């Protein structure tokens, strides 16, 4: 079985998508976290949402099928999903 990988196409798309989602996530967290710690504030000031002690900001799924592997990512603050599958290479 092949390794689960994100193609160069998917990586480029993912980078831009995460940047956009993080901006949205910071806005969401600023509105919903009532008593932010100094670490929350530091993350937000750096343009990053707070992701907890072990991270987990993005969840990836790899679903193999007969013609390739569907690759998706979900941002765990915004709940938005992006399809990273390189269908042109199937």
KOLGU-4560 file (N, C-alpha, C; in nm, 3 decimals, padded with zeros to 5 digits):
<recs>
<n_xx: 00.084 n_yy: -00.118 n_zz: 00.000 ca_xx: 00.000 ca_yy: 00.000 ca_zz: 00.000 c_xx: 00.088 c_yy: 00.124 c_zz: 00.000 mol: A seq: 1 type: UNK>
<n_xx: 00.047 n_yy: 00.225 n_zz: -00.076 ca_xx: 00.120 ca_yy: 00.351 ca_zz: -00.082 c_xx: 00.106 c_yy: 00.428 c_zz: 00.048 mol: A seq: 2 type: UNK>
<n_xx: 00.205 n_yy: 00.512 n_zz: 00.074 ca_xx: 00.197 ca_yy: 00.602 ca_zz: 00.189 c_xx: 00.091 c_yy: 00.708 c_zz: 00.161 mol: A seq: 3 type: UNK>
<n_xx: 00.033 n_yy: 00.759 n_zz: 00.268 ca_xx: -00.060 ca_yy: 00.870 ca_zz: 00.255 c_xx: 00.021 c_yy: 00.998 c_zz: 00.248 mol: A seq: 4 type: UNK>
<n_xx: 00.009 n_yy: 01.068 n_zz: 00.135 ca_xx: 00.084 ca_yy: 01.192 ca_zz: 00.116 c_xx: -00.008 c_yy: 01.301 c_zz: 00.062 mol: A seq: 5 type: UNK>
<n_xx: 00.035 n_yy: 01.423 n_zz: 00.080 ca_xx: -00.033 ca_yy: 01.537 ca_zz: 00.020 c_xx: 00.055 c_yy: 01.583 c_zz: -00.095 mol: A seq: 6 type: UNK>
<n_xx: -00.001 n_yy: 01.586 n_zz: -00.213 ca_xx: 00.075 ca_yy: 01.623 ca_zz: -00.333 c_xx: 00.124 c_yy: 01.768 c_zz: -00.324 mol: A seq: 7 type: UNK>
<n_xx: 00.215 n_yy: 01.805 n_zz: -00.414 ca_xx: 00.262 ca_yy: 01.944 ca_zz: -00.418 c_xx: 00.145 c_yy: 02.038 c_zz: -00.445 mol: A seq: 8 type: UNK>
<n_xx: 00.054 n_yy: 01.995 n_zz: -00.532 ca_xx: -00.068 ca_yy: 02.074 ca_zz: -00.558 c_xx: -00.145 c_yy: 02.096 c_zz: -00.428 mol: A seq: 9 type: UNK>
<n_xx: -00.166 n_yy: 01.988 n_zz: -00.353 ca_xx: -00.240 ca_yy: 01.996 ca_zz: -00.227 c_xx: -00.168 c_yy: 02.079 c_zz: -00.123 mol: A seq: 10 type: UNK>
<n_xx: -00.036 n_yy: 02.069 n_zz: -00.117 ca_xx: 00.040 ca_yy: 02.146 ca_zz: -00.019 c_xx: 00.029 c_yy: 02.295 c_zz: -00.044 mol: A seq: 11 type: UNK>
<n_xx: 00.035 n_yy: 02.336 n_zz: -00.171 ca_xx: 00.023 ca_yy: 02.478 ca_zz: -00.205 c_xx: -00.117 c_yy: 02.529 c_zz: -00.169 mol: A seq: 12 type: UNK>
<n_xx: -00.217 n_yy: 02.452 n_zz: -00.202 ca_xx: -00.355 ca_yy: 02.488 ca_zz: -00.171 c_xx: -00.376 c_yy: 02.494 c_zz: -00.019 mol: A seq: 13 type: UNK>
<n_xx: -00.319 n_yy: 02.398 n_zz: 00.052 ca_xx: -00.332 ca_yy: 02.390 ca_zz: 00.197 c_xx: -00.270 c_yy: 02.511 c_zz: 00.266 mol: A seq: 14 type: UNK>
<n_xx: -00.153 n_yy: 02.551 n_zz: 00.223 ca_xx: -00.084 ca_yy: 02.664 ca_zz: 00.286 c_xx: -00.170 c_yy: 02.790 c_zz: 00.283 mol: A seq: 15 type: UNK>
<n_xx: -00.223 n_yy: 02.823 n_zz: 00.166 ca_xx: -00.307 ca_yy: 02.942 ca_zz: 00.152 c_xx: -00.436 c_yy: 02.928 c_zz: 00.231 mol: A seq: 16 type: UNK>
<n_xx: -00.496 n_yy: 02.810 n_zz: 00.228 ca_xx: -00.622 ca_yy: 02.785 ca_zz: 00.299 c_xx: -00.603 c_yy: 02.801 c_zz: 00.449 mol: A seq: 17 type: UNK>
<n_xx: -00.494 n_yy: 02.745 n_zz: 00.504 ca_xx: -00.469 ca_yy: 02.757 ca_zz: 00.648 c_xx: -00.451 c_yy: 02.903 c_zz: 00.688 mol: A seq: 18 type: UNK>
<n_xx: -00.379 n_yy: 02.979 n_zz: 00.608 ca_xx: -00.362 ca_yy: 03.122 ca_zz: 00.639 c_xx: -00.497 c_yy: 03.193 c_zz: 00.647 mol: A seq: 19 type: UNK>
<n_xx: -00.584 n_yy: 03.166 n_zz: 00.550 ca_xx: -00.718 ca_yy: 03.227 ca_zz: 00.550 c_xx: -00.801 c_yy: 03.180 c_zz: 00.669 mol: A seq: 20 type: UNK>
<n_xx: -00.797 n_yy: 03.051 n_zz: 00.697 ca_xx: -00.876 ca_yy: 02.996 ca_zz: 00.807 c_xx: -00.827 c_yy: 03.047 c_zz: 00.942 mol: A seq: 21 type: UNK>
<n_xx: -00.696 n_yy: 03.064 n_zz: 00.956 ca_xx: -00.642 ca_yy: 03.114 ca_zz: 01.082 c_xx: -00.689 c_yy: 03.256 c_zz: 01.112 mol: A seq: 22 type: UNK>
<n_xx: -00.701 n_yy: 03.338 n_zz: 01.008 ca_xx: -00.753 ca_yy: 03.473 ca_zz: 01.028 c_xx: -00.896 c_yy: 03.468 c_zz: 01.082 mol: A seq: 23 type: UNK>
<n_xx: -00.975 n_yy: 03.381 n_zz: 01.023 ca_xx: -01.114 ca_yy: 03.365 ca_zz: 01.068 c_xx: -01.116 c_yy: 03.309 c_zz: 01.210 mol: A seq: 24 type: UNK>
<n_xx: -01.031 n_yy: 03.211 n_zz: 01.237 ca_xx: -01.028 ca_yy: 03.146 ca_zz: 01.368 c_xx: -00.989 c_yy: 03.243 c_zz: 01.480 mol: A seq: 25 type: UNK>
<n_xx: -00.894 n_yy: 03.332 n_zz: 01.453 ca_xx: -00.854 ca_yy: 03.431 ca_zz: 01.553 c_xx: -00.974 c_yy: 03.520 c_zz: 01.587 mol: A seq: 26 type: UNK>
<n_xx: -01.048 n_yy: 03.562 n_zz: 01.486 ca_xx: -01.167 ca_yy: 03.645 ca_zz: 01.510 c_xx: -01.270 c_yy: 03.569 c_zz: 01.595 mol: A seq: 27 type: UNK>
<n_xx: -01.291 n_yy: 03.442 n_zz: 01.561 ca_xx: -01.386 ca_yy: 03.360 ca_zz: 01.637 c_xx: -01.341 c_yy: 03.348 c_zz: 01.782 mol: A seq: 28 type: UNK>
<n_xx: -01.214 n_yy: 03.317 n_zz: 01.803 ca_xx: -01.165 ca_yy: 03.299 ca_zz: 01.939 c_xx: -01.168 c_yy: 03.428 c_zz: 02.019 mol: A seq: 29 type: UNK>
<n_xx: -01.137 n_yy: 03.539 n_zz: 01.957 ca_xx: -01.143 ca_yy: 03.668 ca_zz: 02.028 c_xx: -01.285 c_yy: 03.697 c_zz: 02.076 mol: A seq: 30 type: UNK>
<n_xx: -01.385 n_yy: 03.652 n_zz: 02.002 ca_xx: -01.524 ca_yy: 03.675 ca_zz: 02.040 c_xx: -01.577 c_yy: 03.573 c_zz: 02.140 mol: A seq: 31 type: UNK>
<n_xx: -01.522 n_yy: 03.451 n_zz: 02.138 ca_xx: -01.580 ca_yy: 03.344 ca_zz: 02.219 c_xx: -01.503 c_yy: 03.310 c_zz: 02.346 mol: A seq: 32 type: UNK>
<n_xx: -01.373 n_yy: 03.336 n_zz: 02.350 ca_xx: -01.296 ca_yy: 03.306 ca_zz: 02.472 c_xx: -01.307 c_yy: 03.427 c_zz: 02.564 mol: A seq: 33 type: UNK>
<n_xx: -01.378 n_yy: 03.408 n_zz: 02.675 ca_xx: -01.414 ca_yy: 03.520 ca_zz: 02.762 c_xx: -01.298 c_yy: 03.576 c_zz: 02.845 mol: A seq: 34 type: UNK>
<n_xx: -01.212 n_yy: 03.489 n_zz: 02.896 ca_xx: -01.099 ca_yy: 03.533 ca_zz: 02.978 c_xx: -00.969 c_yy: 03.477 c_zz: 02.921 mol: A seq: 35 type: UNK>
<n_xx: -00.922 n_yy: 03.534 n_zz: 02.811 ca_xx: -00.802 ca_yy: 03.479 ca_zz: 02.747 c_xx: -00.678 c_yy: 03.498 c_zz: 02.834 mol: A seq: 36 type: UNK>
<n_xx: -00.595 n_yy: 03.397 n_zz: 02.829 ca_xx: -00.467 ca_yy: 03.405 ca_zz: 02.899 c_xx: -00.369 c_yy: 03.488 c_zz: 02.817 mol: A seq: 37 type: UNK>
<n_xx: -00.255 n_yy: 03.514 n_zz: 02.876 ca_xx: -00.152 ca_yy: 03.589 ca_zz: 02.801 c_xx: -00.103 c_yy: 03.505 c_zz: 02.682 mol: A seq: 38 type: UNK>
<n_xx: -00.109 n_yy: 03.373 n_zz: 02.694 ca_xx: -00.067 ca_yy: 03.289 ca_zz: 02.583 c_xx: -00.168 c_yy: 03.295 c_zz: 02.469 mol: A seq: 39 type: UNK>
<n_xx: -00.298 n_yy: 03.297 n_zz: 02.502 ca_xx: -00.399 ca_yy: 03.317 ca_zz: 02.398 c_xx: -00.368 c_yy: 03.446 c_zz: 02.322 mol: A seq: 40 type: UNK>
<n_xx: -00.346 n_yy: 03.552 n_zz: 02.399 ca_xx: -00.321 ca_yy: 03.684 ca_zz: 02.340 c_xx: -00.196 c_yy: 03.683 c_zz: 02.253 mol: A seq: 41 type: UNK>
<n_xx: -00.093 n_yy: 03.617 n_zz: 02.300 ca_xx: 00.031 ca_yy: 03.607 ca_zz: 02.222 c_xx: 00.007 c_yy: 03.537 c_zz: 02.089 mol: A seq: 42 type: UNK>
<n_xx: -00.068 n_yy: 03.426 n_zz: 02.092 ca_xx: -00.100 ca_yy: 03.355 ca_zz: 01.968 c_xx: -00.175 c_yy: 03.447 c_zz: 01.873 mol: A seq: 43 type: UNK>
<n_xx: -00.279 n_yy: 03.512 n_zz: 01.923 ca_xx: -00.361 ca_yy: 03.599 ca_zz: 01.839 c_xx: -00.281 c_yy: 03.714 c_zz: 01.781 mol: A seq: 44 type: UNK>
<n_xx: -00.194 n_yy: 03.772 n_zz: 01.863 ca_xx: -00.111 ca_yy: 03.884 ca_zz: 01.816 c_xx: -00.016 c_yy: 03.841 c_zz: 01.704 mol: A seq: 45 type: UNK>
<n_xx: 00.016 n_yy: 03.710 n_zz: 01.703 ca_xx: 00.101 ca_yy: 03.655 ca_zz: 01.596 c_xx: 00.019 c_yy: 03.604 c_zz: 01.478 mol: A seq: 46 type: UNK>
<n_xx: -00.112 n_yy: 03.627 n_zz: 01.482 ca_xx: -00.198 ca_yy: 03.584 ca_zz: 01.371 c_xx: -00.234 c_yy: 03.437 c_zz: 01.373 mol: A seq: 47 type: UNK>
<n_xx: -00.212 n_yy: 03.371 n_zz: 01.485 ca_xx: -00.240 ca_yy: 03.229 ca_zz: 01.497 c_xx: -00.351 c_yy: 03.206 c_zz: 01.600 mol: A seq: 48 type: UNK>
<n_xx: -00.444 n_yy: 03.115 n_zz: 01.572 ca_xx: -00.541 ca_yy: 03.081 ca_zz: 01.675 c_xx: -00.476 c_yy: 02.994 c_zz: 01.782 mol: A seq: 49 type: UNK>
<n_xx: -00.530 n_yy: 03.001 n_zz: 01.901 ca_xx: -00.482 ca_yy: 02.915 ca_zz: 02.009 c_xx: -00.526 c_yy: 02.772 c_zz: 01.977 mol: A seq: 50 type: UNK>
<n_xx: -00.434 n_yy: 02.677 n_zz: 01.981 ca_xx: -00.464 ca_yy: 02.539 ca_zz: 01.942 c_xx: -00.447 c_yy: 02.440 c_zz: 02.056 mol: A seq: 51 type: UNK>
<n_xx: -00.425 n_yy: 02.488 n_zz: 02.177 ca_xx: -00.410 ca_yy: 02.398 ca_zz: 02.290 c_xx: -00.267 c_yy: 02.349 c_zz: 02.306 mol: A seq: 52 type: UNK>
<n_xx: -00.246 n_yy: 02.273 n_zz: 02.412 ca_xx: -00.112 ca_yy: 02.227 ca_zz: 02.447 c_xx: -00.055 c_yy: 02.127 c_zz: 02.346 mol: A seq: 53 type: UNK>
<n_xx: -00.141 n_yy: 02.050 n_zz: 02.282 ca_xx: -00.090 ca_yy: 01.948 ca_zz: 02.189 c_xx: -00.124 c_yy: 01.979 c_zz: 02.044 mol: A seq: 54 type: UNK>
<n_xx: -00.169 n_yy: 02.100 n_zz: 02.020 ca_xx: -00.200 ca_yy: 02.138 ca_zz: 01.881 c_xx: -00.335 c_yy: 02.084 c_zz: 01.839 mol: A seq: 55 type: UNK>
<n_xx: -00.339 n_yy: 02.023 n_zz: 01.725 ca_xx: -00.464 ca_yy: 01.966 ca_zz: 01.677 c_xx: -00.551 c_yy: 02.067 c_zz: 01.606 mol: A seq: 56 type: UNK>
<n_xx: -00.491 n_yy: 02.166 n_zz: 01.544 ca_xx: -00.566 ca_yy: 02.270 ca_zz: 01.475 c_xx: -00.628 c_yy: 02.220 c_zz: 01.345 mol: A seq: 57 type: UNK>
<n_xx: -00.559 n_yy: 02.128 n_zz: 01.278 ca_xx: -00.607 ca_yy: 02.075 ca_zz: 01.150 c_xx: -00.619 c_yy: 01.923 c_zz: 01.160 mol: A seq: 58 type: UNK>
<n_xx: -00.732 n_yy: 01.870 n_zz: 01.110 ca_xx: -00.752 ca_yy: 01.726 ca_zz: 01.103 c_xx: -00.748 c_yy: 01.686 c_zz: 00.955 mol: A seq: 59 type: UNK>
<n_xx: -00.667 n_yy: 01.587 n_zz: 00.925 ca_xx: -00.652 ca_yy: 01.540 ca_zz: 00.787 c_xx: -00.722 c_yy: 01.406 c_zz: 00.771 mol: A seq: 60 type: UNK>
<n_xx: -00.780 n_yy: 01.385 n_zz: 00.653 ca_xx: -00.837 ca_yy: 01.253 ca_zz: 00.623 c_xx: -00.786 c_yy: 01.208 c_zz: 00.486 mol: A seq: 61 type: UNK>
<n_xx: -00.753 n_yy: 01.080 n_zz: 00.480 ca_xx: -00.704 ca_yy: 01.016 ca_zz: 00.359 c_xx: -00.795 c_yy: 00.896 c_zz: 00.333 mol: A seq: 62 type: UNK>
<n_xx: -00.868 n_yy: 00.901 n_zz: 00.222 ca_xx: -00.962 ca_yy: 00.794 ca_zz: 00.190 c_xx: -00.922 c_yy: 00.730 c_zz: 00.058 mol: A seq: 63 type: UNK>
<n_xx: -00.853 n_yy: 00.616 n_zz: 00.066 ca_xx: -00.811 ca_yy: 00.549 ca_zz: -00.057 c_xx: -00.932 c_yy: 00.485 c_zz: -00.127 mol: A seq: 64 type: UNK>
<n_xx: -00.925 n_yy: 00.483 n_zz: -00.260 ca_xx: -01.025 ca_yy: 00.414 ca_zz: -00.339 c_xx: -00.956 c_yy: 00.349 c_zz: -00.458 mol: A seq: 65 type: UNK>
<n_xx: -01.032 n_yy: 00.299 n_zz: -00.552 ca_xx: -00.973 ca_yy: 00.224 ca_zz: -00.663 c_xx: -00.889 c_yy: 00.307 c_zz: -00.759 mol: A seq: 66 type: UNK>
<n_xx: -00.910 n_yy: 00.439 n_zz: -00.762 ca_xx: -00.838 ca_yy: 00.521 ca_zz: -00.859 c_xx: -00.738 c_yy: 00.617 c_zz: -00.795 mol: A seq: 67 type: UNK>
<n_xx: -00.742 n_yy: 00.634 n_zz: -00.667 ca_xx: -00.651 ca_yy: 00.726 ca_zz: -00.599 c_xx: -00.686 c_yy: 00.739 c_zz: -00.453 mol: A seq: 68 type: UNK>
<n_xx: -00.651 n_yy: 00.852 n_zz: -00.397 ca_xx: -00.676 ca_yy: 00.876 ca_zz: -00.256 c_xx: -00.733 c_yy: 01.016 c_zz: -00.241 mol: A seq: 69 type: UNK>
<n_xx: -00.851 n_yy: 01.025 n_zz: -00.181 ca_xx: -00.914 ca_yy: 01.154 ca_zz: -00.154 c_xx: -00.850 c_yy: 01.210 c_zz: -00.027 mol: A seq: 70 type: UNK>
<n_xx: -00.802 n_yy: 01.333 n_zz: -00.036 ca_xx: -00.733 ca_yy: 01.398 ca_zz: 00.077 c_xx: -00.810 c_yy: 01.524 c_zz: 00.114 mol: A seq: 71 type: UNK>
<n_xx: -00.849 n_yy: 01.533 n_zz: 00.241 ca_xx: -00.920 ca_yy: 01.652 ca_zz: 00.288 c_xx: -00.861 c_yy: 01.697 c_zz: 00.421 mol: A seq: 72 type: UNK>
<n_xx: -00.884 n_yy: 01.824 n_zz: 00.451 ca_xx: -00.841 ca_yy: 01.881 ca_zz: 00.578 c_xx: -00.957 c_yy: 01.962 c_zz: 00.636 mol: A seq: 73 type: UNK>
<n_xx: -00.971 n_yy: 01.958 n_zz: 00.768 ca_xx: -01.073 ca_yy: 02.035 ca_zz: 00.838 c_xx: -01.003 c_yy: 02.122 c_zz: 00.942 mol: A seq: 74 type: UNK>
<n_xx: -01.038 n_yy: 02.249 n_zz: 00.945 ca_xx: -00.985 ca_yy: 02.341 ca_zz: 01.046 c_xx: -01.074 c_yy: 02.325 c_zz: 01.169 mol: A seq: 75 type: UNK>
<n_xx: -01.017 n_yy: 02.293 n_zz: 01.282 ca_xx: -01.094 ca_yy: 02.257 ca_zz: 01.400 c_xx: -01.153 c_yy: 02.375 c_zz: 01.476 mol: A seq: 76 type: UNK>
<n_xx: -01.122 n_yy: 02.497 n_zz: 01.437 ca_xx: -01.187 ca_yy: 02.614 ca_zz: 01.496 c_xx: -01.299 c_yy: 02.662 c_zz: 01.405 mol: A seq: 77 type: UNK>
<n_xx: -01.269 n_yy: 02.680 n_zz: 01.277 ca_xx: -01.369 ca_yy: 02.732 ca_zz: 01.183 c_xx: -01.466 c_yy: 02.624 c_zz: 01.137 mol: A seq: 78 type: UNK>
<n_xx: -01.424 n_yy: 02.498 n_zz: 01.147 ca_xx: -01.501 ca_yy: 02.382 ca_zz: 01.101 c_xx: -01.512 c_yy: 02.376 c_zz: 00.948 mol: A seq: 79 type: UNK>
<n_xx: -01.436 n_yy: 02.456 n_zz: 00.878 ca_xx: -01.435 ca_yy: 02.454 ca_zz: 00.732 c_xx: -01.345 c_yy: 02.342 c_zz: 00.682 mol: A seq: 80 type: UNK>
<n_xx: -01.379 n_yy: 02.290 n_zz: 00.564 ca_xx: -01.307 ca_yy: 02.179 ca_zz: 00.504 c_xx: -01.255 c_yy: 02.218 c_zz: 00.367 mol: A seq: 81 type: UNK>
<n_xx: -01.140 n_yy: 02.163 n_zz: 00.331 ca_xx: -01.084 ca_yy: 02.185 ca_zz: 00.198 c_xx: -01.047 c_yy: 02.048 c_zz: 00.138 mol: A seq: 82 type: UNK>
<n_xx: -01.075 n_yy: 02.034 n_zz: 00.010 ca_xx: -01.039 ca_yy: 01.913 ca_zz: -00.063 c_xx: -00.901 c_yy: 01.934 c_zz: -00.125 mol: A seq: 83 type: UNK>
<n_xx: -00.804 n_yy: 01.853 n_zz: -00.087 ca_xx: -00.666 ca_yy: 01.867 ca_zz: -00.134 c_xx: -00.630 c_yy: 01.762 c_zz: -00.238 mol: A seq: 84 type: UNK>
<n_xx: -00.729 n_yy: 01.688 n_zz: -00.283 ca_xx: -00.705 ca_yy: 01.579 ca_zz: -00.377 c_xx: -00.659 c_yy: 01.633 c_zz: -00.512 mol: A seq: 85 type: UNK>
<n_xx: -00.555 n_yy: 01.572 n_zz: -00.566 ca_xx: -00.503 ca_yy: 01.608 ca_zz: -00.697 c_xx: -00.568 c_yy: 01.515 c_zz: -00.800 mol: A seq: 86 type: UNK>
<n_xx: -00.693 n_yy: 01.546 n_zz: -00.836 ca_xx: -00.770 ca_yy: 01.459 ca_zz: -00.926 c_xx: -00.706 c_yy: 01.448 c_zz: -01.064 mol: A seq: 87 type: UNK>
<n_xx: -00.629 n_yy: 01.548 n_zz: -01.106 ca_xx: -00.566 ca_yy: 01.545 ca_zz: -01.238 c_xx: -00.463 c_yy: 01.432 c_zz: -01.248 mol: A seq: 88 type: UNK>
<n_xx: -00.413 n_yy: 01.383 n_zz: -01.138 ca_xx: -00.312 ca_yy: 01.276 ca_zz: -01.140 c_xx: -00.372 c_yy: 01.138 c_zz: -01.115 mol: A seq: 89 type: UNK>
<n_xx: -00.502 n_yy: 01.127 n_zz: -01.119 ca_xx: -00.565 ca_yy: 00.994 ca_zz: -01.106 c_xx: -00.560 c_yy: 00.922 c_zz: -01.236 mol: A seq: 90 type: UNK>
</recs>
